[in-house]
């Protein structure tokens, strides 16, 4: 009877302690508590280069660069408008708004330049080579006794023409 109270108390404590959803608790048929933890690890998304991929990437990057150029033009227009209305507003507020616009414009220009660099590299991509499309965080379950280096090592998802062809853990 005492062991039932101890198990009940322990389970209650663990339920309160790990109620944020990050830890899973399971009680097996003999009353032992098995704890695991869900953590995030990086997953690299790689795409096998095909002519279709190169065309789609060129189109996407070109559209994104155009959108950024439109945003920069809008910021330039707002900046000119702020300068024109400067006489009507307090100069300190105007200076602050202009500085925010300037910083955002610099950030957008850096993004545009990076995208343009990638766009310029597309013709040199060889068909059949791997292109890193991005890195994402994915959940992984770890348990007592797991090899942490294996669990936290980067996984890869290999894609060709929009279809997953391999997953490397």
HELIX and SHEET records of a PDB file:
HELIX    1   1 UNK A    2  UNK A   17  1                                  16    
HELIX    2   2 UNK A   51  UNK A   84  1                                  34    
HELIX    3   3 UNK A   91  UNK A  121  1                                  31    
HELIX    4   4 UNK A  122  UNK A  124  5                                   3    
HELIX    5   5 UNK A  148  UNK A  152  1                                   5    
SHEET    1   A 3 UNK A  23  UNK A  27  0                                        
SHEET    2   A 3 UNK A  33  UNK A  48 -1                                        
SHEET    3   A 3 UNK A 130  UNK A 143 -1                                        
SHEET    1   B 4 UNK A  23  UNK A  27  0                                        
SHEET    2   B 4 UNK A  33  UNK A  48 -1                                        
SHEET    3   B 4 UNK A 155  UNK A 160  1                                        
SHEET    4   B 4 UNK A 163  UNK A 168 -1                                        
END                                                                             
